[in-house]
Amino acid sequence: MISYIIRRVIAAVILLLVVTAVTFCIFFLLPRLAGQTADQLAQQYIGKSPSAADVAAVKHNLGLDQPVYEQYWHFIKGIVTGADYHFGPTTLHCNAPCFGYSFKNHVAVWPELTQRLPVTASLAIGAAVIWLLSGVTIGVISALRPGSLFDRAFMGVALTGVSMPMFFTGQLALLLFTYQWPIFGRTYVPFTENPAQWANTLIPAWCSLALLYSAIYARLTRSGMLETMNEDFIRTARAKGLHERTVVGRHGLRAALTPIITVFGMDFGLLLGGAVITEKVFSLHGVGEYAVQGITDNDLPKVLGVTLLAAFFVVLFNLLVDLLYAAADPRVRLS
């Protein structure tokens, strides 16, 4: 088990390096291959009609006068050991992990990410609890009563939930429950300041996001349970005289959890990397909104920081998923 974890950690580090390298090439190498010079790249971060001296200074400060591989090496080195950045006569030291400073406002990226991550985590955790409980419960009941009115009704609702985009359900929830009937708050409040108002503000976002995911999990659970409940070990458990609740919960659902755990690890990791549309609709200042700002401003340090953070969470939860397989399904063994 220890050797397996070590191999996965090494593979995760390599994957993160590949992700940062690809992102670096997209923002720096591809524009140059398309014919843009370092001066033209530097002019994107200066006002109108800059002088040649201003362009040269910005190009030097941003490292655009260096080869792409050197810029990438300085970025990776800064994450591990920190880095010094020169803004005119001012020198700023960025402590590790250093994701650099924004090209637009010269604000460090890592503190910005740590300030916004609790907002995104609050959104992701609350929505995940709702969609797991509702999706898995509906899927199990539908599988136990295939073809019934409950099964047809909720699978129809699930199909509707999958079909509706987040920007539609989110704006509909805002219109009805925040503006038309002001039941929930509009301004996000941190959990540490007021837990009740924190939950009250996020409930519309949680429900809107959970509607999409719970539909997927309900259909996934139903298909897995329908297949599992016809297995030989289920008939054996019933032949032993076990209570139906024990057969379904301890044997049937446990064996059907493997694909659910796999999908949940990917979904939750991606959400922690930024729920872009949800945060935009509900005006939540999280990681997703920060990513949109970076892409809009062509601000490489912001985009790299969000990309690396999202990749880290996806890799982390994939590792946890692999470790949970054996606990969820005794038939699974790590080799």
PyMOL commands that set and color helices and strands:
alter all, ss='L'
color gray80, all
select helices_A, chain A and resi 2-33+38-43+52-61+68-81+109-144+149-163+166-180+195-228+232-239+244-272+276-281+287-296+300-328
alter helices_A, ss='H'
color red, helices_A
select strands_A, chain A and resi 83-87+90-94
alter strands_A, ss='S'
color yellow, strands_A
deselect
rebuild
show_as cartoon
